[in-house]
Amino acid sequence: MGKRKASTFERLQHAKMNRKQRRELGRKINSADPGLEVVHPNAAGIDIGNESHFVSIPPDRDAVPIREFGSWTADLQEMARWLKEHGVVTVAMQSTGVYWISVQEVLEAVGLEVYLVNARGTKNLPGRKSDVQESEWLRKLHTYGLLRNSFRPPEEIRAVRTIWRQRDRCVKECGRAVQQMQKALTTMNVQLANTISDLSGLSGQRILRAIIAGQRDPWELAKLRDRRIVASEEEIAHSLQGNWREDVLFELRQVIEAYDFYQKQIAECDQELAKYTAAIPSREITEPGDLPKESAPLPSSKTGRQRQKRSKNQPGFDLASELQRVMGVDLTGIDGINTMTAQVVFSEIGPDFSAFPDEKQFCSWLTLAPKRDISGGKIIRHIPAAGRHRVANALRMAAQSLSRSNSYLGARYRRLRARLDGPVAVKAMARYLACLIYRMVTRGRAYVDRGAAHYESKRKEKERIALQKKAATLGLKLVAVT
């Protein structure tokens, strides 16, 4: 048998640096001063890993300024003590997976200020191939104030975010289960999905559970339809004539059991979500902003029926009222923003937008701001944003729902679609929705829908003024046709 490979714990317990390694390390640390202003003199850098973390402190604080610590809790606490003993005040580390979470909690517990930075902002120097060099590079960048701290919501909002993301995963699994049910029925040539549009509804679930219980008579199964179903009993009975295969019926039974399990998980998530949301204090707008002059709240394009309609995937408690209480404003007043979209905004950001100085930085954080490659004052190309933010995805879906909305936002989106490509128009409209949300939350104003006709009149007025200017440059004059 070959020699057993030492574990990370054993290697760290017996690891010692030889003279050559220490000399090489000192040469790298005592490099030339770049001549930048020192912003954080008591800074440290941590390269986050799965099994271990490399920590770098200023070279004049210890004979071995770079150490490797394990990922278990005892070593994390030892890391915190080592940093405190050497006068470290602030620490910079990259958001690598979920490995940084426990490190940040331990360091913040002892009073250290933790900068969680994006890896894209630290990859400007080539040649850093090892974790030791990476931790030293992070420390240097943080010392000269070249790293930007990432936004992280408060602890109570992070709890809501955890529950909401778990609930979202369960909802997606339920959707996959419904697709699997339809596949199983189609395999047996049972065309129930062509007569009942939603197999997860009352009629669909009644019929499916009767099938796995042993009922095969199509007319008896058709009697289980709800009276509100458009398809007749005869049509449903004809669609339920198929080839009953035992293997596919077993698959159908397994899928329905999985669907029931995820429905139970969603109900438990709703209970936890209601508990954590109720614990968040109400947000009071002390000085609500006044509406612009000559503007009055007009009726929204959302009818009363649309406002009262509850989504199937919406939590069981009154989520809309809770969101209005904790956010201080009713985000669902914006056309295209429903309760689920507002909940995504709340769970990912919270009611406090003070971390974003203005709406431009807010949109940039959402990866909705345009990113251009400019050379010589000219736009060479548009660079797509890296990654997709959950709030940005929700706002993109909200923007697409405005295609038939008889509102100011609906008219604006249709105009963007006429001028731009589909994805570009959706992103531009999502950015506008993000700006509206930022203004509502920070200023405490209610959204005012001026209507589609108001947008069209403004657009025509802008086109008229542009034509007049162009005609004036050509020595012409526009004359209105009476």
N, C-alpha and C positions, 0 to 999 in steps of 0.2 A: 504494500500500500504506500502511496505517496505521502509526502509530508502535508499535514493539515494546514490550511491557510489560516493565519491568525485573524481573529475578529477585530472589528474596529475598537472595541473596548480594550482588548489585550494590546493592540498596537499603540493606543494612546497611553496606556499605563506604563509601557516600557520604552516609549520612543524617546530618543535623545539625539540632539543635533551634534554632528562632529564639527571639528574646527573649520574644515573647508566649507561646509554648508553655512556656518555662521558668518564666515568672511564674505561669502557670496551674497548672503542676505543683507549684510551691512552695506555692501557696495551698492545694492539696488535701492536701499532706503536712503542713503546719503547722496542722492543724486542732486543735480544742479537745481537751485531754487528758480522756479519759473517767473518770479518777480510779481506775483499777484498779491492782492491784499488778503491777509489772513482774517477770515470771518469767524471761524469756529476753531480756536486754538486747542481746545480740549476735545477733539473729535476722534472717533474710532470708526473703523470700517469692518463690516462682517460679510463674508461670502457665505451665503446660505446653501446648505446641501442636505441630502437625505440622511446620511449616517453621521456626518460631522460638519462643523462650521469653523472656518478660518477667521480669526479676529486679529486686526492690526490696530495698534495704538501708536502715538508719536514715538520716534526712535529714542528720544532722550528720557523716556519714562522707565524703561526696563532694559536689561541686557538682552532679553529675547522679546522684541516688540511684536512679534507675530506668533500666535499660538493656535493650536487646533484643539477644539473642544467637541466632545461627543454630543449627540442629539438627545440623550436621556436627561431627565429633569435634574438630576444631581449635577451633571456637568454644566447645564445651563445656569444653575445657581452659582456654581463655581466661576463661570464666565462673568456673571454680574458682579460678584465680589472682586474679581481681578480688575475689572474695569473701574470700579469705585475706588479701589486702593490706589490706582495710578491716576486719579484725578480726571477721569473721563466724564464729560457732562452730556455730550450728544453722540449718537451712534447712527450711522447710515448703513442700510442694507437693502438688497434688492428683493422685490416681491416674487420670489421663486416658488411657484406652486402654492401649497398650503404649509410648507415647512417653516415659513417665517412667523406664523401666528403665535406659536408657543414661545419663540424667542422674544418677540415683542412683548408678550404678556409678562414674561419674567423680568425683562429689562425695565419696563415701565413700573413694575411693582416696587423696584428699589429706587425709583425717582429719576431714571435716565430718560432723556428726550430722544425718541426714536424717529428717524427719518426713513420712511418707506418710499423708495425711489423706483421708477420704471427703468427696466434694463435698457430700453432704447436710448436713454439719456447718458449711458455710461459706456457706450461701445464706439467711442470716437478715436480711441488709441489702439493701433494694431500691435500684435505681438504678445498680448497677455494670454498665455496658454495654460496657466496653472491657477489654482485657487488662492495660493499665497500672493501672487501678483495681483489678482482681482481684488482681494481684500485691501491691499496697500493702495491700489488705484482708487477704490471707493473712499478710503480715508483722505487721500490727497484732494480729491474733488470736493469732498464735504468740507475740508479745512478751508478751502478758498471760496466756499459758498456757491459752487457750481451745480449743485443738485437741488432739485425741486421736490418738496415733500408731497406725497400723494394724498388725495382726499380720502378720509375714512370717517364714516358717520359715527355718532355716539353709540355707546354700548347698547342702549335700549332699542335703537333703530337696527343695530346689527342682529339683535335677537329676532326682530320682526322679519328682517331680510332672510335669515336662515330658515325660518318656518315657511315663508312665502316661496322661496326657491325649492324647498322640499315638496311643497304642495304642487308647484308647477311641474316638477318631475312626475308626480303621481298622475296629474291630469294628462300629461303626454302619454304615459303608459296606458291609461284608460283609452285614449284615442287609438293607440296601436292595437289594443285588445278588440275594439269595435271593428277595425279593419280586418283583423284575423277572423272575427265572426262572419263578416261578409264573404271573405275568401272561402271559408269552410262551406257556407251555404251554396256559393257559386260552384264549388267543386262537385257538390251533389246535385247541381242543376236546380236548386231551389232559388227562384228569382224573387225572393221576398224584398230585396233591396230596391227593386224596380217599382214596387207598389208602396212601400213604406220608406220614406226618405231617411229616417233616423232609426237605426236599429237599437240605439241606446234609450229610446223613448219608452213610454208606457206600453204601447201595443207591441213594439218589437221585442221587448224583454218578456212580456207575457208569452208570446208565441215561442221564443227561443227556449224558455224554461220548460214549457210544455213539451217541446220536442225532445229535450234531453231527459225528461221524465218518462218518455215512452209513447207519447201521443203521435200518431202518424196520419190520422184522418185529416185531410186538408180542410174539410168543411167544419170539423170541430175546432181546428186551429184558427180558422177564419173568424169564428164567433168571438174570439178573444180580442178582436180589434176594438179600439176606442171609437165612440160614436163621432168624434171630431175628425177621424181619418177621412180623407177625400176619396180614396179608393173604396169601391164597393166590396161587400163580403164575397161576392162571386169572383171578382178580379183577384182578391187575395187568395182565395181557395185555389184558383188555377195556378197562381205563382208558387204555391206550396206543394205542387206535384213534382217530385224529384226521385233521384236514386239514393235511397238511404243506405249509406255505407257505414259499417261499424267503426272502422278506423277513423273516419272523418268525424263521426259523432263523438268518439272519445276525445278527439282534438277540440271539438266545439265545447264539450263539457269542461275541459281543462281551461280553455280561454275564458269561459263565463266565471269560473271560480277565481281566476286571476283578476278579472274585472271587479268582482265583488270585494276582493281583498284590497284593491287600490281605492275603491269607493270608501271602504272603512278607513283607510289611511287618510284620505282627504277629509273625512269627517273629524278625525282626531286632530288633523292640522288646523281645521277651522276652530276647534275649541282652544287650541294653544294660541292661535292668531288673535282670537277675541280677547284672551287673557292679557297678552303682551300689549295689544293696542289700547285696551282700557287703562293700562298702567301709565301710559304716556299722557302728560298733562295737556290740557286744552291750550291752544295758541290764541292769544288775544291780540288783536290788532289795535294798538293804542291810538294811533293817528292814521286812520284809513285815508288813502289818497283821494282827492276829489276827481270827478270825471272831467274830461275836457269840456271847454265851453261849447255851447250849442250842440251838445250830445246828450241823449237820454237813452236809457236801456230800452232796446226794442225787443219784441218777442223773438226768442231763438227759433231757428228752423226745426229744432227738435219738438215734435208734438208731445202732448201729454201721454199718449200711448207709448211713444218711444222712451220717454223718461221713466215710466213706470215698469217697462219691460225688464225682466230680470234674466240675466244670462244663466245658462245651465251650469256653467263652471264657476259661477259667483259663490262666495261663501254664504253659509246659512244665516249669519247674523246681518244686521243692518250696516253693511260696510260703508255705504255712501255717507250716512250720517256721521260715522266715526271719522272718516277721512276729512269731512268738512270741519269737524271739531278740532282735530289735531293739526290740520294744515292752516286753518284760519280762513280759508277761501274755498269756494266750490269749483274745483277744476273741471268738473263734468259740465259746467256751463259753456265751455269751449266746444264748438261743434267738432265732432270726430273723437273727442276724449270721453271715453266711458269710464265706468267705475273701476274696471280691471286695469286700464291704462293708468289711472290716477293712483291705484294701489302700487303699481310698479314704480312710479316716481317716488312715492312715499317710502317704500321699503328699501330702495336703493340710495336715496339721498336724505330723506327726512324732511321736517318742516323748516330747517335752518339752512338757508342758502348763503350765509355770510362768508363761506369759504371761497365764493366766486365773486370777485369785485364787480363784474358787470356781466351782461348777457353774452357778450362775445366770448369771454373766457369760459362761461358755462357751456356754450355750444361747442367750443373747442374741446372741453373735457368729455363731452358726449360724442366726439369724433364726427360731428355734423358740420363743422366749419370747413370751408373750402381750403384745400392744401395745394399750393401751386409751386412749380419750379420756375423761378424768375431769373433771367440772365440779361443784363444790360437794360433793365427796365421793361423787358418784354416777357410775357408769359410763354414759356416753352411748352409746358405740359401741365396737366392736372394729375396730381398723385392721389390715388385712392387711400383713404385712411386705413391704418393697420388695425384689425380687430373690429368687433362689433360690440357696442355697449347695449346692455339690456334695456335701458331707458330709450336709447336711440332706436332699437328695434321696435319697441312698443309705439314710439312716435311715428315710425315709418308706416306701421300698420294703420295707425290713426289717420295719417295723411292719405293713404289709399282709399279709406272709407269716405272721403270727401268728394269722390268723383261725381256723385249724383246729389250732393247736398245743395239745397236752395238757400245758400247763406253766403256771406261775404267770403268766408274761407273756402267754400266750395267753388265760387267763381274764381278766386285767386288760384286754386289748384288747377282748375281746368285751363286757365290761361298759361300756367307754367307747363302743363302737358303739351299745349299747342306749340310752345317755343322750344322746349328742351326734350331730350331723350327721357324715356320713362323713369329709369333709376335716378337720374339727375334731378328730375322734377320732384320725385318722391322725397329725396334727400333735402332739397330746398324747402319743400313744404314742411317737412319734419323739423327743420331748423327754425322756421317761423313759429311753429307750435311750441318749440322749446323756449323761444323768446317770450311768447305770451305767458307761458307758465312761470317763467322767471319774474316777469313784471307783476303778475298777480300775487305771487308769494311774497315778493320783497316790498311791494307797495300796498298790498291789501286791497286792491281794486277788483271789482267784479267785471267780468268780460261783457262787452257791449257788441252785439251783432248788428251791424248796419245793413245787412241784407245784400243779396247778389246784385240788385239794381244799383245800389250805391257804389259798389265796386266797378260796375260797367260804366257808370257815369264818370267816375274818376279816371278810368282808363281812357275813355274817349277824350276827356279834357286834356290829358297828358299828350295824347296823339295829336290833338289840334294845335297845342302850343308848339310841339316839335315841328309840325308841318309849317307853321307860321315862321319859325326861325329859319328853317331850310329855304322857304320861299324868299325871305328877306335877303339871305346871302346870295340868291340868284337874281335879285332885283325885281322880284315879283310880289304880288299881294294876293292873299286868299280872299275870296268873296263868298259869303254864305249863300246857299241856294234856298230861296224862300218857297 
